[in-house]
Amino acid sequence: MRFVLTILFTALLGYILGLFLPWWAIAIAAFIVALIWQQRPGKAFVSGFLAIFLLWGILAWVADIRNDHILSNRMSELIAGSRMPWVLILASSIIGGLVAGMGALSASVLRPAPRKAA
């Protein structure tokens, strides 16, 4: 349950910060959420990655639908040489996910692990 909540809160905070701050604010959002809800480093990275991967993927897909795939078709022809707009959406989602995953991983490594009772 904590894993799903961290994904939701990271995506929500990333969206809100993205309205007012530069694109790299997603790393700050993932860092803050991972600092509040302690997880193992692997889970923190995956939750930060999934949150922003899904957020940026959905936002890019909605923007692509709204402009009838015009911009993404032209950009994919320019970059890849063929019409594959889904590749641009996937690439931007992966980049955002990696940035947020590293932010969450940084917070989970900085926070000391709870001590086990002997």
C-alpha positions as CSV (number, residue, x, y, z in Angstrom):
1,M,0.0,0.0,0.0
2,R,2.9,2.4,0.8
3,F,4.4,1.7,-2.6
4,V,1.1,2.7,-4.4
5,L,0.8,5.8,-2.2
6,T,4.3,7.0,-2.9
7,I,3.6,6.6,-6.7
8,L,0.4,8.6,-6.4
9,F,1.9,11.4,-4.2
10,T,5.0,11.6,-6.3
11,A,2.9,12.0,-9.5
12,L,0.7,14.6,-7.8
13,L,3.5,16.6,-6.4
14,G,5.5,16.3,-9.7
15,Y,2.5,17.6,-11.6
16,I,1.9,20.5,-9.2
17,L,5.6,21.5,-9.2
18,G,5.7,21.2,-12.9
19,L,3.2,23.9,-13.3
20,F,5.4,26.5,-11.6
21,L,9.0,25.2,-11.8
22,P,11.3,23.8,-14.5
23,W,11.1,20.2,-15.7
24,W,13.7,19.0,-13.3
25,A,11.4,19.7,-10.4
26,I,10.2,16.1,-10.7
27,A,13.4,15.1,-9.0
28,I,12.6,17.4,-6.1
29,A,9.1,15.9,-5.9
30,A,10.4,12.4,-5.8
31,F,13.0,13.3,-3.3
32,I,10.5,14.9,-0.9
33,V,8.1,11.9,-1.1
34,A,10.9,9.4,-0.7
35,L,12.2,11.4,2.3
36,I,8.7,11.4,4.0
37,W,7.8,7.7,3.3
38,Q,10.9,5.6,3.9
39,Q,11.4,2.7,1.5
40,R,14.3,0.5,0.5
41,P,16.5,2.1,-2.2
42,G,15.3,-0.2,-4.9
43,K,11.6,0.3,-4.1
44,A,12.1,4.1,-3.8
45,F,13.8,4.2,-7.3
46,V,11.0,2.1,-8.9
47,S,8.2,4.1,-7.3
48,G,9.8,7.4,-8.4
49,F,10.4,6.1,-11.8
50,L,6.9,4.7,-12.3
51,A,5.2,7.8,-11.0
52,I,6.8,10.2,-13.4
53,F,7.0,7.7,-16.2
54,L,3.2,7.4,-16.1
55,L,2.6,11.1,-15.5
56,W,4.8,12.3,-18.4
57,G,3.5,9.5,-20.6
58,I,-0.1,10.4,-20.0
59,L,0.6,14.1,-20.3
60,A,2.5,13.7,-23.6
61,W,-0.2,11.3,-25.0
62,V,-3.0,13.8,-24.1
63,A,-1.1,16.6,-25.7
64,D,-0.4,14.5,-28.8
65,I,-4.1,13.6,-29.1
66,R,-5.1,17.2,-28.7
67,N,-3.0,18.4,-31.7
68,D,-4.0,15.4,-33.8
69,H,-0.4,14.0,-33.8
70,I,0.9,16.8,-36.0
71,L,3.9,17.8,-33.9
72,S,4.9,14.3,-32.9
73,N,4.7,13.1,-36.5
74,R,6.9,15.9,-37.7
75,M,9.4,15.5,-34.9
76,S,9.6,11.8,-35.3
77,E,10.2,12.2,-39.0
78,L,13.0,14.7,-38.3
79,I,14.7,12.6,-35.6
80,A,14.0,9.0,-36.6
81,G,13.3,9.4,-40.3
82,S,9.8,7.8,-40.0
83,R,6.5,8.5,-38.4
84,M,6.6,6.9,-35.0
85,P,5.2,9.4,-32.5
86,W,4.9,6.8,-29.8
87,V,8.7,6.6,-29.6
88,L,8.9,10.3,-28.6
89,I,6.3,9.7,-25.9
90,L,8.2,6.7,-24.6
91,A,11.6,8.4,-24.7
92,S,10.4,11.5,-22.8
93,S,8.6,9.2,-20.3
94,I,11.8,7.2,-19.7
95,I,13.9,10.3,-19.3
96,G,11.5,11.8,-16.7
97,G,11.3,8.5,-14.9
98,L,15.0,8.2,-14.6
99,V,15.4,11.7,-13.2
100,A,12.6,11.1,-10.7
101,G,13.9,7.6,-9.8
102,M,17.4,9.1,-9.1
103,G,15.8,11.8,-6.9
104,A,13.9,9.2,-4.9
105,L,16.9,6.9,-4.7
106,S,19.0,9.8,-3.3
107,A,16.5,10.5,-0.6
108,S,16.2,6.8,0.4
109,V,20.0,6.5,0.7
110,L,20.4,9.7,2.7
111,R,17.8,8.7,5.3
112,P,19.3,6.4,7.9
113,A,17.7,2.9,8.0
114,P,15.7,2.0,11.1
115,R,17.7,-0.1,13.6
116,K,16.5,-3.6,14.3
117,A,15.8,-4.6,17.8
118,A,18.3,-7.3,19.0
